[in-house]
Amino acid sequence: MSIEQLQSYLVERFAEALSDVSTDERAYRAMVRRDALSAICHALRDEFGFDYLACLSGVDRGEFVEVVYHVYGIATKLQAVLRTRAPQDDCRVPSVSHVWLAAQWHERETAEMLGVGFDGHPDPRHLLLPEGWIGYPLRKDYEPTPDYTRPSQLEPEVWAEFSRRVEEEY
């Protein structure tokens, strides 16, 4: 198994869904259309043994959020980095938690921090922030309401409630 074989396979089956492809001897990198993401991830796992999702994260690029997947084939020692884009006004991508179980936690964090919806995710509860949190802290346009980073500017009852919840939850 080589990166060249992987690239040939993906181009043959998914040429229209791939762009910005680059490779080196151990890694494959590509931008993937979001409607083809699930099929490509299945192919990586089932046909090429990419059995480890090391990281799934997101980046606010302004007009869209880019979701980045770092996957590895432990036996083959190969890496793939896939990126897909979701426009801010339709910020959804398919979940890959049915491909790699580790994606469940990564997707929950990315959903909470960047507002990406993961269609088909089995457990979309909050992971890091309390229920009812307003906004997405890693988006460029995020302005906390109220601003808990400036306690002196909070109303006393807001600060008291925040402090109480921190004590209860942590």
NUVEX-531853 format. One record per residue: residue in one letter; x, y, z of N, C-alpha, C, O in turn. Coordinates in steps of 0.1 Angstrom, whole numbers. Layout:
// residues N
A	X	Y	Z	X	Y	Z	X	Y	Z	X	Y	Z $
...
//
This chain:
// residues 170
M	8	-12	0	0	0	0	9	12	0	18	14	8 $
S	6	21	-9	13	34	-10	4	46	-12	-8	44	-15 $
I	9	57	-10	2	70	-12	-2	71	-26	-13	75	-29 $
E	6	66	-36	2	66	-50	-10	58	-53	-19	62	-60 $
Q	-11	46	-47	-22	37	-48	-35	44	-42	-45	43	-48 $
L	-33	50	-31	-44	57	-25	-49	68	-34	-61	70	-36 $
Q	-40	76	-39	-44	88	-47	-51	83	-60	-61	88	-64 $
S	-45	72	-66	-52	67	-78	-66	62	-76	-75	65	-83 $
Y	-68	55	-65	-81	50	-61	-91	62	-59	-102	62	-64 $
L	-87	72	-51	-96	83	-48	-99	92	-60	-110	96	-62 $
V	-89	94	-69	-91	101	-81	-101	93	-90	-110	99	-96 $
E	-99	80	-91	-108	72	-99	-123	73	-95	-132	73	-103 $
R	-125	72	-82	-138	72	-76	-144	85	-72	-156	87	-73 $
F	-136	95	-69	-141	107	-63	-135	120	-69	-134	130	-63 $
A	-130	119	-82	-123	130	-88	-131	144	-87	-124	154	-84 $
E	-144	144	-89	-152	156	-88	-153	162	-74	-155	174	-73 $
A	-150	154	-64	-152	158	-50	-139	162	-44	-139	167	-32 $
L	-128	161	-51	-115	164	-45	-108	177	-52	-110	179	-64 $
S	-102	185	-44	-94	196	-49	-82	198	-39	-82	193	-29 $
D	-73	207	-44	-62	211	-36	-55	199	-30	-52	198	-18 $
V	-52	189	-38	-45	177	-34	-30	178	-34	-24	184	-43 $
S	-24	173	-24	-10	172	-23	-6	160	-16	-13	154	-8 $
T	6	155	-19	11	142	-13	26	143	-10	33	151	-16 $
D	30	135	-1	44	131	0	45	116	2	35	110	1 $
E	56	111	6	57	96	6	49	89	17	46	78	16 $
R	44	97	27	36	90	38	23	97	40	15	93	49 $
A	20	108	33	8	116	36	0	120	23	6	123	13 $
Y	-13	120	25	-22	125	14	-30	136	20	-36	135	32 $
R	-32	147	13	-39	159	18	-49	163	7	-45	164	-5 $
A	-61	167	11	-71	171	1	-82	179	7	-86	177	18 $
M	-88	188	-1	-100	194	2	-111	185	-4	-110	181	-16 $
V	-121	182	4	-132	173	0	-145	180	0	-148	187	10 $
R	-153	178	-10	-167	184	-10	-174	177	1	-173	165	3 $
R	-182	185	9	-188	179	21	-198	168	18	-201	159	26 $
D	-205	168	6	-214	158	3	-207	144	0	-214	134	-1 $
A	-194	144	-2	-187	132	-5	-178	128	7	-172	117	7 $
L	-179	135	18	-170	133	29	-172	119	35	-162	111	37 $
S	-184	115	37	-187	102	44	-182	91	35	-176	81	40 $
A	-185	91	22	-180	80	13	-165	79	13	-160	68	13 $
I	-158	91	13	-144	91	12	-138	85	25	-128	78	25 $
C	-144	89	36	-139	84	49	-141	69	50	-132	62	55 $
H	-153	64	46	-155	49	45	-144	43	37	-139	32	41 $
A	-141	48	25	-131	42	17	-118	42	23	-110	32	22 $
L	-114	53	30	-101	53	37	-100	42	47	-90	35	48 $
R	-111	40	55	-111	30	65	-112	16	59	-103	7	63 $
D	-121	14	51	-124	0	46	-114	-5	35	-111	-17	35 $
E	-110	4	26	-102	-1	15	-87	1	18	-78	-6	13 $
F	-83	11	27	-69	14	29	-65	13	44	-53	16	47 $
G	-73	9	53	-69	6	67	-67	18	75	-59	18	85 $
F	-72	30	72	-71	42	80	-80	40	92	-92	42	92 $
D	-74	35	103	-82	30	114	-81	40	126	-87	36	137 $
Y	-75	51	125	-73	59	137	-75	74	133	-68	80	125 $
L	-86	80	139	-88	94	138	-81	101	149	-85	100	161 $
A	-71	108	146	-63	114	157	-68	128	161	-68	132	172 $
C	-74	135	151	-78	148	154	-89	153	144	-88	150	132 $
L	-99	159	149	-109	166	140	-111	179	147	-114	180	158 $
S	-109	190	139	-110	203	144	-116	212	134	-119	208	122 $
G	-118	225	137	-124	234	128	-117	247	128	-110	251	138 $
V	-118	255	117	-112	268	116	-122	278	110	-128	275	100 $
D	-125	289	117	-133	299	111	-126	307	101	-116	314	104 $
R	-130	306	88	-123	313	77	-131	325	73	-128	330	62 $
G	-140	329	80	-148	341	77	-161	337	70	-172	336	77 $
E	-161	335	57	-173	331	50	-177	316	52	-189	313	50 $
F	-168	308	57	-171	294	59	-163	289	71	-153	295	75 $
V	-167	278	76	-159	271	86	-153	259	79	-159	251	72 $
E	-140	257	81	-133	245	75	-131	235	86	-126	238	97 $
V	-135	223	83	-134	212	93	-123	203	88	-122	199	76 $
V	-113	200	97	-101	193	93	-100	179	100	-102	178	112 $
Y	-97	169	93	-97	155	98	-82	150	96	-77	150	85 $
H	-76	145	107	-63	139	106	-65	124	109	-68	120	120 $
V	-63	115	99	-65	101	101	-52	94	97	-45	98	88 $
Y	-51	82	104	-39	74	102	-42	60	100	-52	55	105 $
G	-34	53	92	-34	38	91	-22	33	100	-11	35	96 $
I	-25	28	111	-15	24	120	-6	13	114	6	14	115 $
A	-12	3	107	-4	-8	101	5	-3	89	16	-7	87 $
T	-1	7	82	6	11	70	15	23	72	23	27	64 $
K	13	30	84	20	42	87	18	53	77	27	61	75 $
L	6	54	72	2	64	63	-8	74	70	-15	71	79 $
Q	-7	87	65	-16	97	71	-24	103	60	-20	105	48 $
A	-36	107	63	-45	115	54	-50	127	62	-54	126	73 $
V	-49	139	55	-55	151	61	-66	155	51	-63	160	40 $
L	-78	154	56	-90	159	48	-95	172	53	-96	173	65 $
R	-99	181	44	-106	193	48	-119	194	41	-119	190	29 $
T	-129	199	47	-141	202	40	-146	216	45	-142	220	56 $
R	-155	222	37	-160	235	41	-175	235	42	-182	229	35 $
A	-179	243	52	-194	245	54	-196	260	55	-190	267	63 $
P	-204	266	46	-206	280	46	-213	284	60	-220	277	66 $
Q	-210	297	64	-216	301	77	-231	300	77	-236	298	88 $
D	-238	302	66	-252	302	66	-258	288	65	-270	287	66 $
D	-250	278	63	-254	264	63	-243	256	69	-237	247	62 $
C	-240	258	81	-228	253	87	-230	238	92	-232	236	104 $
R	-231	229	83	-233	215	86	-224	206	77	-222	210	65 $
V	-220	195	83	-213	185	75	-218	172	81	-223	171	92 $
P	-216	161	73	-220	148	78	-211	143	89	-199	145	89 $
S	-216	137	99	-208	131	110	-200	119	104	-205	112	95 $
V	-188	117	109	-181	105	106	-179	96	118	-171	87	119 $
S	-188	98	128	-187	90	140	-191	76	138	-187	67	146 $
H	-198	73	127	-201	59	123	-189	52	116	-188	40	114 $
V	-179	60	112	-167	55	106	-156	53	117	-150	43	118 $
W	-154	64	125	-144	63	136	-151	68	149	-156	79	149 $
L	-153	59	158	-160	63	171	-154	75	178	-161	82	184 $
A	-141	77	177	-134	88	183	-140	101	178	-139	112	185 $
A	-146	101	167	-152	114	161	-163	119	170	-166	131	170 $
Q	-169	111	178	-180	116	186	-176	127	195	-183	137	196 $
W	-165	126	202	-160	136	211	-155	148	203	-158	160	206 $
H	-147	146	193	-142	157	184	-153	165	178	-153	177	178 $
E	-163	158	173	-175	166	167	-182	174	177	-187	185	174 $
R	-184	168	189	-191	176	199	-184	189	203	-190	199	204 $
E	-171	188	204	-163	200	207	-163	210	196	-165	222	198 $
T	-162	205	183	-162	214	172	-176	220	170	-177	232	167 $
A	-186	213	173	-200	218	172	-202	229	182	-207	240	179 $
E	-197	227	194	-199	237	205	-190	249	204	-195	260	206 $
M	-178	247	199	-169	259	198	-171	267	185	-168	279	185 $
L	-175	260	174	-176	267	161	-190	267	155	-192	274	145 $
G	-199	260	161	-213	260	156	-215	251	144	-224	254	136 $
V	-206	241	142	-208	232	130	-218	222	135	-216	215	145 $
G	-228	219	126	-237	208	129	-232	196	122	-228	196	110 $
F	-232	185	129	-227	172	124	-240	163	122	-244	157	131 $
D	-244	163	109	-256	155	106	-254	140	109	-244	134	104 $
G	-263	134	116	-262	120	120	-254	117	132	-252	105	135 $
H	-250	127	139	-242	125	152	-251	119	162	-262	123	164 $
P	-247	108	169	-256	101	178	-258	108	192	-268	104	199 $
D	-250	117	195	-251	123	209	-247	138	209	-236	141	213 $
P	-255	147	203	-250	161	202	-251	170	214	-252	182	213 $
R	-251	164	226	-251	172	238	-238	180	239	-228	178	233 $
H	-239	191	248	-228	199	251	-217	191	257	-220	181	265 $
L	-204	194	254	-193	186	260	-185	195	270	-181	191	281 $
L	-183	208	266	-175	217	274	-182	228	281	-179	232	292 $
L	-191	234	274	-199	245	279	-212	241	285	-218	231	281 $
P	-217	249	295	-230	246	301	-241	247	291	-240	255	281 $
E	-251	239	292	-263	241	284	-268	255	285	-268	261	295 $
G	-273	260	273	-278	274	273	-267	284	269	-271	296	268 $
W	-255	280	267	-244	289	264	-248	296	251	-253	289	242 $
I	-246	309	250	-249	316	238	-237	319	229	-227	324	234 $
G	-237	315	217	-227	318	207	-216	306	207	-217	296	214 $
Y	-206	309	198	-196	299	195	-182	305	198	-178	313	189 $
P	-176	302	209	-164	309	213	-152	310	203	-144	319	204 $
L	-151	300	194	-139	301	185	-143	307	171	-134	308	162 $
R	-155	313	170	-158	320	158	-152	334	159	-152	340	170 $
K	-148	340	148	-142	353	148	-151	364	152	-147	374	158 $
D	-164	362	150	-174	372	154	-180	370	168	-189	377	171 $
Y	-174	361	176	-180	358	189	-177	370	199	-166	375	200 $
E	-188	374	205	-187	383	216	-195	377	228	-208	376	227 $
P	-189	374	238	-196	367	249	-206	376	256	-204	388	258 $
T	-218	370	258	-228	378	265	-234	370	276	-240	359	274 $
P	-232	373	288	-224	384	293	-209	380	292	-206	368	289 $
D	-200	390	293	-186	388	291	-180	383	305	-176	391	313 $
Y	-179	370	306	-174	364	319	-159	366	320	-153	364	331 $
T	-152	371	310	-138	374	311	-135	387	318	-124	390	322 $
R	-146	395	321	-145	408	328	-155	408	339	-165	415	339 $
P	-151	400	350	-161	399	361	-165	412	367	-176	414	372 $
S	-156	422	367	-159	435	373	-170	442	366	-176	451	371 $
Q	-172	439	353	-183	445	345	-196	438	345	-206	443	340 $
L	-197	426	352	-209	419	353	-218	424	364	-213	429	374 $
E	-231	422	362	-240	425	373	-237	415	384	-234	404	381 $
P	-239	420	397	-235	411	408	-243	397	407	-238	387	411 $
E	-256	398	403	-264	385	403	-259	376	392	-260	364	394 $
V	-254	381	381	-249	373	370	-236	366	375	-235	354	372 $
W	-227	374	381	-215	368	386	-218	357	397	-211	347	397 $
A	-227	360	406	-231	350	416	-236	337	410	-232	326	414 $
E	-245	338	400	-250	326	393	-239	319	386	-238	307	387 $
F	-230	326	379	-219	320	372	-210	312	382	-206	301	380 $
S	-207	319	393	-198	313	404	-205	300	410	-198	290	412 $
R	-218	301	412	-225	290	417	-225	278	408	-222	266	412 $
R	-227	280	395	-226	269	385	-212	263	384	-211	251	382 $
V	-202	272	384	-188	266	384	-186	257	396	-180	246	394 $
E	-190	261	408	-188	253	419	-196	240	418	-190	229	422 $
E	-208	240	413	-216	228	412	-210	218	401	-210	206	403 $
E	-206	224	390	-202	215	379	-187	211	379	-184	201	373 $
Y	-179	218	387	-165	215	387	-160	213	401	-148	210	403 $
//
